Amino acid sequence: MGSLNKDNQDICPICLDPLKEAVSTDCRHLFCRMCLTQHMDKASVSGILSCPVCRKPCSEGVLGDNYICHTHQKRVCRFCEASGHLLCEECLQSPEHQSHTELSIENAISHYKERLNRRSRKLRKDLGDLQQLKAQEKKMLQALQVDCECHSLRTDLQNQDQSKEQLKALPWHWLDQEDLPEEVAKIFSFSEAVTQLSILVSGLERMAKDLDASTLKDASDLLDRSAPQKLEGLLSRVTPAGPKLS
Protein backbone atom coordinates (compact mmCIF):
# COMPACT_ATOMS: atom_id res chain seq x y z
CA MET A 1 0.00 0.00 0.00
CA GLY A 2 1.26 3.50 -0.75
CA SER A 3 5.05 3.57 -0.66
CA LEU A 4 5.33 0.47 1.51
CA ASN A 5 6.60 -2.45 -0.51
CA LYS A 6 5.07 -5.89 -0.36
CA ASP A 7 7.83 -7.36 1.82
CA ASN A 8 7.49 -4.92 4.71
CA GLN A 9 3.89 -3.72 4.54
CA ASP A 10 3.06 -5.67 7.72
CA ILE A 11 5.98 -4.18 9.66
CA CYS A 12 5.75 -0.89 11.56
CA PRO A 13 8.49 1.50 10.30
CA ILE A 14 8.90 2.91 13.83
CA CYS A 15 9.24 -0.16 16.07
CA LEU A 16 10.13 -2.58 13.23
CA ASP A 17 7.77 -5.17 14.72
CA PRO A 18 4.57 -6.61 13.19
CA LEU A 19 1.81 -4.02 13.09
CA LYS A 20 -0.47 -3.78 16.12
CA GLU A 21 -3.74 -1.85 15.69
CA ALA A 22 -2.52 -0.65 12.30
CA VAL A 23 -3.44 2.89 11.28
CA SER A 24 -2.74 4.60 7.96
CA THR A 25 -1.58 8.18 7.53
CA ASP A 26 -3.03 10.42 4.82
CA CYS A 27 -0.09 9.35 2.64
CA ARG A 28 -1.05 5.70 3.25
CA HIS A 29 1.92 4.62 5.35
CA LEU A 30 0.99 2.09 8.04
CA PHE A 31 2.07 2.27 11.69
CA CYS A 32 1.17 0.73 15.02
CA ARG A 33 -1.41 3.04 16.56
CA MET A 34 0.63 3.42 19.75
CA CYS A 35 3.86 4.09 17.82
CA LEU A 36 2.20 6.84 15.77
CA THR A 37 0.59 8.27 18.90
CA GLN A 38 4.00 8.53 20.59
CA HIS A 39 5.46 10.12 17.46
CA MET A 40 2.68 12.71 17.46
CA ASP A 41 3.29 13.37 21.17
CA LYS A 42 6.86 14.38 20.38
CA ALA A 43 5.97 16.22 17.18
CA SER A 44 3.24 18.25 18.87
CA VAL A 45 5.95 20.22 20.72
CA SER A 46 6.95 21.83 17.43
CA GLY A 47 3.34 22.07 16.30
CA ILE A 48 4.11 20.27 13.03
CA LEU A 49 2.58 16.83 12.52
CA SER A 50 4.08 14.84 9.68
CA CYS A 51 4.43 11.25 8.52
CA PRO A 52 7.53 9.64 10.11
CA VAL A 53 8.42 8.05 6.74
CA CYS A 54 7.89 10.68 4.07
CA ARG A 55 7.42 13.81 6.23
CA LYS A 56 4.21 14.77 4.48
CA PRO A 57 1.71 16.56 6.76
CA CYS A 58 -0.81 14.35 8.53
CA SER A 59 -3.64 15.00 10.94
CA GLU A 60 -4.35 13.57 14.38
CA GLY A 61 -7.60 12.22 12.98
CA VAL A 62 -5.75 9.31 11.38
CA LEU A 63 -5.58 7.73 14.85
CA GLY A 64 -9.34 7.11 14.72
CA ASP A 65 -12.42 8.66 16.30
CA ASN A 66 -11.80 6.94 19.64
CA TYR A 67 -8.46 8.74 19.91
CA ILE A 68 -9.85 12.21 19.32
CA CYS A 69 -11.42 14.31 22.09
CA HIS A 70 -14.96 15.06 20.93
CA THR A 71 -15.12 18.17 23.11
CA HIS A 72 -11.98 19.91 21.83
CA GLN A 73 -11.31 17.91 18.62
CA LYS A 74 -7.76 17.21 19.73
CA ARG A 75 -5.82 14.00 20.18
CA VAL A 76 -6.31 12.32 23.54
CA CYS A 77 -3.18 11.73 25.60
CA ARG A 78 -4.35 10.69 29.07
CA PHE A 79 -6.80 8.31 30.74
CA CYS A 80 -8.65 9.55 33.83
CA GLU A 81 -9.24 6.64 36.23
CA ALA A 82 -11.88 8.53 38.21
CA SER A 83 -14.14 9.36 35.27
CA GLY A 84 -13.03 6.62 32.87
CA HIS A 85 -12.60 9.23 30.11
CA LEU A 86 -9.82 9.77 27.60
CA LEU A 87 -8.51 13.34 27.89
CA CYS A 88 -6.70 15.77 25.63
CA GLU A 89 -4.34 18.52 26.81
CA GLU A 90 -7.21 21.03 27.13
CA CYS A 91 -9.26 18.58 29.20
CA LEU A 92 -6.37 18.35 31.67
CA GLN A 93 -6.69 22.06 32.39
CA SER A 94 -10.30 21.65 33.53
CA PRO A 95 -10.89 22.03 37.32
CA GLU A 96 -12.88 18.79 37.13
CA HIS A 97 -9.71 16.80 36.60
CA GLN A 98 -7.29 18.72 38.80
CA SER A 99 -7.66 16.28 41.70
CA HIS A 100 -7.88 13.14 39.56
CA THR A 101 -5.19 10.63 38.68
CA GLU A 102 -4.46 10.60 34.97
CA LEU A 103 -2.20 8.06 33.30
CA SER A 104 -0.60 8.39 29.92
CA ILE A 105 -2.44 6.15 27.48
CA GLU A 106 0.59 3.90 27.09
CA ASN A 107 0.98 3.50 30.87
CA ALA A 108 -2.77 3.02 31.31
CA ILE A 109 -2.85 0.18 28.77
CA SER A 110 0.14 -1.50 30.43
CA HIS A 111 -1.32 -0.97 33.93
CA TYR A 112 -4.77 -2.32 33.11
CA LYS A 113 -3.44 -5.22 31.06
CA GLU A 114 -1.38 -6.33 34.07
CA ARG A 115 -4.40 -6.01 36.38
CA LEU A 116 -6.65 -7.92 33.97
CA ASN A 117 -4.13 -10.76 33.68
CA ARG A 118 -3.62 -10.89 37.43
CA ARG A 119 -7.37 -10.97 38.09
CA SER A 120 -7.99 -13.64 35.44
CA ARG A 121 -5.27 -15.88 36.94
CA LYS A 122 -6.82 -15.49 40.41
CA LEU A 123 -10.34 -16.26 39.20
CA ARG A 124 -9.16 -19.17 37.06
CA LYS A 125 -7.67 -20.74 40.19
CA ASP A 126 -10.93 -20.09 42.06
CA LEU A 127 -12.80 -21.64 39.15
CA GLY A 128 -10.68 -24.78 39.37
CA ASP A 129 -11.32 -25.00 43.12
CA LEU A 130 -15.06 -24.59 42.55
CA GLN A 131 -15.11 -27.32 39.93
CA GLN A 132 -13.37 -29.67 42.37
CA LEU A 133 -15.89 -28.84 45.10
CA LYS A 134 -18.74 -29.38 42.65
CA ALA A 135 -17.36 -32.82 41.73
CA GLN A 136 -17.12 -33.72 45.42
CA GLU A 137 -20.70 -32.62 46.03
CA LYS A 138 -21.88 -34.73 43.09
CA LYS A 139 -20.15 -37.80 44.53
CA MET A 140 -21.73 -37.17 47.91
CA LEU A 141 -25.14 -36.69 46.28
CA GLN A 142 -24.80 -39.93 44.33
CA ALA A 143 -23.83 -41.81 47.50
CA LEU A 144 -26.73 -40.26 49.40
CA GLN A 145 -29.12 -41.15 46.60
CA VAL A 146 -27.96 -44.77 46.65
CA ASP A 147 -28.34 -44.94 50.44
CA CYS A 148 -31.83 -43.47 50.25
CA GLU A 149 -32.88 -45.85 47.51
CA CYS A 150 -31.59 -48.86 49.44
CA HIS A 151 -33.39 -47.74 52.62
CA SER A 152 -36.64 -47.12 50.74
CA LEU A 153 -36.33 -50.44 48.94
CA ARG A 154 -35.99 -52.41 52.17
CA THR A 155 -38.91 -50.59 53.78
CA ASP A 156 -41.24 -50.95 50.81
CA LEU A 157 -40.41 -54.63 50.30
CA GLN A 158 -41.41 -55.28 53.89
CA ASN A 159 -44.71 -53.36 53.75
CA GLN A 160 -45.83 -53.59 50.13
CA ASP A 161 -46.04 -56.28 47.48
CA GLN A 162 -43.79 -54.49 44.98
CA SER A 163 -40.97 -55.92 42.92
CA LYS A 164 -37.42 -54.68 42.93
CA GLU A 165 -37.81 -53.52 39.34
CA GLN A 166 -40.80 -51.35 40.24
CA LEU A 167 -38.87 -49.66 43.03
CA LYS A 168 -36.00 -48.85 40.71
CA ALA A 169 -38.45 -47.20 38.34
CA LEU A 170 -39.61 -44.72 40.98
CA PRO A 171 -38.12 -41.20 40.52
CA TRP A 172 -35.46 -40.63 43.16
CA HIS A 173 -37.02 -37.32 44.20
CA TRP A 174 -40.07 -39.26 45.45
CA LEU A 175 -37.96 -40.53 48.35
CA ASP A 176 -39.01 -38.95 51.62
CA GLN A 177 -35.65 -37.48 52.55
CA GLU A 178 -35.32 -33.86 53.64
CA ASP A 179 -31.57 -33.61 52.97
CA LEU A 180 -31.75 -34.55 49.31
CA PRO A 181 -33.40 -31.39 47.88
CA GLU A 182 -30.88 -29.27 49.80
CA GLU A 183 -27.99 -31.18 48.25
CA VAL A 184 -29.51 -30.84 44.79
CA ALA A 185 -29.94 -27.08 45.30
CA LYS A 186 -26.28 -26.86 46.28
CA ILE A 187 -25.25 -28.58 43.03
CA PHE A 188 -27.26 -26.01 41.09
CA SER A 189 -25.55 -23.21 43.06
CA PHE A 190 -22.17 -24.67 42.15
CA SER A 191 -23.17 -24.85 38.48
CA GLU A 192 -24.32 -21.22 38.53
CA ALA A 193 -21.10 -20.06 40.21
CA VAL A 194 -18.93 -22.05 37.77
CA THR A 195 -20.80 -20.58 34.79
CA GLN A 196 -20.55 -16.98 36.00
CA LEU A 197 -16.85 -17.31 36.90
CA SER A 198 -16.13 -18.90 33.51
CA ILE A 199 -17.76 -15.94 31.77
CA LEU A 200 -15.76 -13.46 33.86
CA VAL A 201 -12.46 -15.27 33.27
CA SER A 202 -13.06 -15.43 29.51
CA GLY A 203 -13.97 -11.74 29.46
CA LEU A 204 -10.87 -10.76 31.45
CA GLU A 205 -8.54 -12.78 29.22
CA ARG A 206 -10.11 -11.46 26.02
CA MET A 207 -10.00 -7.87 27.29
CA ALA A 208 -6.32 -8.17 28.26
CA LYS A 209 -5.46 -9.54 24.82
CA ASP A 210 -7.33 -6.87 22.83
CA LEU A 211 -6.90 -3.89 25.18
CA ASP A 212 -6.35 -0.49 23.59
CA ALA A 213 -7.16 3.12 24.47
CA SER A 214 -10.75 2.83 23.29
CA THR A 215 -11.47 -0.06 25.70
CA LEU A 216 -9.75 1.25 28.84
CA LYS A 217 -13.07 2.25 30.42
CA ASP A 218 -14.52 -1.19 29.63
CA ALA A 219 -11.47 -2.76 31.28
CA SER A 220 -11.99 -0.63 34.39
CA ASP A 221 -15.67 -1.62 34.56
CA LEU A 222 -14.83 -5.31 34.14
CA LEU A 223 -12.26 -5.17 36.93
CA ASP A 224 -14.90 -3.56 39.14
CA ARG A 225 -17.48 -6.27 38.35
CA SER A 226 -14.96 -9.04 39.06
CA ALA A 227 -13.64 -7.55 42.31
CA PRO A 228 -13.63 -10.00 45.29
CA GLN A 229 -16.23 -8.00 47.20
CA LYS A 230 -18.57 -8.13 44.20
CA LEU A 231 -18.31 -11.94 44.12
CA GLU A 232 -18.95 -12.49 47.83
CA GLY A 233 -22.67 -13.16 47.34
CA LEU A 234 -22.05 -15.64 44.54
CA LEU A 235 -19.31 -17.60 46.29
CA SER A 236 -20.83 -17.52 49.79
CA ARG A 237 -23.68 -19.74 48.56
CA VAL A 238 -21.28 -22.57 47.74
CA THR A 239 -18.42 -22.15 50.23
CA PRO A 240 -19.11 -22.44 53.98
CA ALA A 241 -16.56 -19.78 54.94
CA GLY A 242 -17.36 -17.31 52.16
CA PRO A 243 -15.44 -16.51 49.01
CA LYS A 244 -11.90 -17.35 50.21
CA LEU A 245 -11.24 -20.10 47.72
CA SER A 246 -7.58 -19.32 47.19
N, C-alpha and C positions, 0 to 999 in steps of 0.2 A: 504493500500500500504506500502511496506517496513516494518518498525517496528511500524508504526502507526496502532493502533487497529481500529476496525470498528466503535467504539463509538465516537472516537475523530479525525477521519481522516479529518473532515471538519473544525477543529479548529486549529488556528495557535498556536504552542507551545510557541511563544514569547509573543504575546499580549493576548492570550487566547480568542480571538474573532473569529467569522466565517472568513474563509479565504477570502482575497481580492486580486485579481490578483495572484492567487496561483502559486508558482514556486517550483520545486522539486530539491533538492540537488543531487549530484552524488550517495548518499546513499539512495535516494528516500524518504527523509523526506520533508513534504510540509510546506511552510511558506507563509505569505503575502509577496509580492515582496518588499514593503517598509520596513517591519520589517527586512527581510534578508539584505536589502541594508544598513540599519542602523547598524545592527550587523557587517557587513563587514567593515563599516566605522571605527568602534571601533577596530576591529581585525586587520585592516591594519597597525595600529601603531606598533604592534609587528611583522608584516610581516607574520603572520601565519593565514591562512584562514581555518576554520574548521566548521563543522556542529554544530549548537548550541545544538543539542540533543545528538548525539553520539560522537562528537569531531573528526570524521573522516575528513581528508582533503577534501576541495571542492574548486572549481575554481569560479572566478567571472563570467565566461561564463554562469553559471546556471541562471543568472538574465535575459538572453535573449539578442539577437543581438542588440536591440534598447538601451540597457543599457551598451553597450561596445563601447568605442571610437574606431572608425575604423582607425584612424590615428596612435594611440599609442597602440591599443589593451589592453586598461586598462578600468576599470570600471568608468563610468561617475559619477560625484558627484555634478556638478553645471549646471545651465541653464543660458545662456547669453541672456539677453533681447534684446540687440542691434542686435546680429546676428541670434538669434533664435536657436542656436546650444546647444547641450548638451556637456559639457566639462569634461575632466578628469583632474587629478592634473597636468600633463605635459602641457596640453592645457592652464592652468591658468598662466603658466610661459611665455607664448608667448606675445611679445610686442603688438600684435593685440588686446589682451584683457585687457591690463593693465588699460585702461581708461574706460572700460565697467563695467556695474553693473551686477554682477552674484549672483544669488540666489541659496541656496541649493535646491536640487530637492524637498525635502519635503516642504520647504517654498514656492517654486515656484508653486507647485500643490495647496497648500492652498490659495495662493495669487490669482492665476488665476481662481480657482473655485469660490472664493468670487466675483471677477469681473464679471465672466460669469453670476452668479446668479443675481447680481445687475443689469447688463445690460438687462437680460431677463425679470426681473420684470418691468423695465422702459419701454421696448418696448411692453410688454404685456398690460400695461396700455395705451400706445399710440395706440395699436391695437384696444382696446376696444373703445377708443375715435373715431377712424377712422370709426369703424363699426357703431357707433351711427350717425356720420355725414353722412355716406353713406345712412343709413335708412331715415334720414331727407331729403336728396336730392331726394331719390326715391319717397317720399311722395309728395314733391314739383313738381316733374316731372309728377306724375300721375295727380295731380290737374291741372297743366298746360295743360296736354294732354286733359283732360276733357273740360277745358275752350275753347281750340282751336277747339275741335270737335263740341262743342255747337255753337260757333261763325260761323264755316264753314257750319254747318247744316242750321242755320237760313239764311245765305247768299244764299246758293245754292237752298234752297226751294223757295226763292223769285225769283230767276233768271232762274232756270232750273226746268224742269218737272221730278224730281227724287224723288223716295220714301225714306222714312226714313231708310228702310232696306238697300237700295243701298248705302246710305251715311255711314252707319255703317260698310259696307263691305270694304270701301276704306282704304288702309294702312294709319296709322296715320302720317307716314313721308311724305305723299303727301301734308299735310297741309302747306300752304305758311306762315310759321312762322320762323323768323330768330333765335329766342331764343332757339327753341327746339333742334336743332343739338348740340348747345353749352352745353345744360344741359345733353344731352345723352353722349357727350364726357367726361363730368365731372364724370358721373357715372362710365364710363369705367376706368377713372383715379383712382377713389376710389377703384375699384375692383383690379386694378393692384397693388396699394399701399398695400391693405389688404393682397393680395397673397404674395407679397415680404416680408412684415413684418412677416407674419405667418411662412414663411420658415426660416427667421432669428431667430425668437423666438424658434422654434422647434430645430434648430441647436444649439443654445446657451444652451438650457436646456439639450439636449442630450450630448453635449460636457462636461458640468459641471458634469453630472452624471457619465460619463465614463472616465473622465480625468486621465491620468497617465503621466509619464515622456515622453513617446514616442509621446504624442499628445500635448505637451506644445506649440510647434511652431504653430500647427494648431489652438490652442486656441488663441494665440496671433494674428494670421491672421484674425480669425473670429471677434475678438474684434475690430480690425482695420476696417473691412468691415462694422461693425454695429455701428461705431462711429457716433455721431449726425451730424458732418460735412459731413459725407459721405452720409447721408440720406436727406440732405437739398433739393437736386434736386427732389427726389421722393415726399417728403411731401409738397414742395412748390407748386406743381401742384394741390393739393387738399385742402390746407389751405391758406386763404387769407393772413395771417401774417407770413407765413413760417412754419417751422417745430416745433414750440413751442406748442405741443399738451398737454404737462403735465408740 
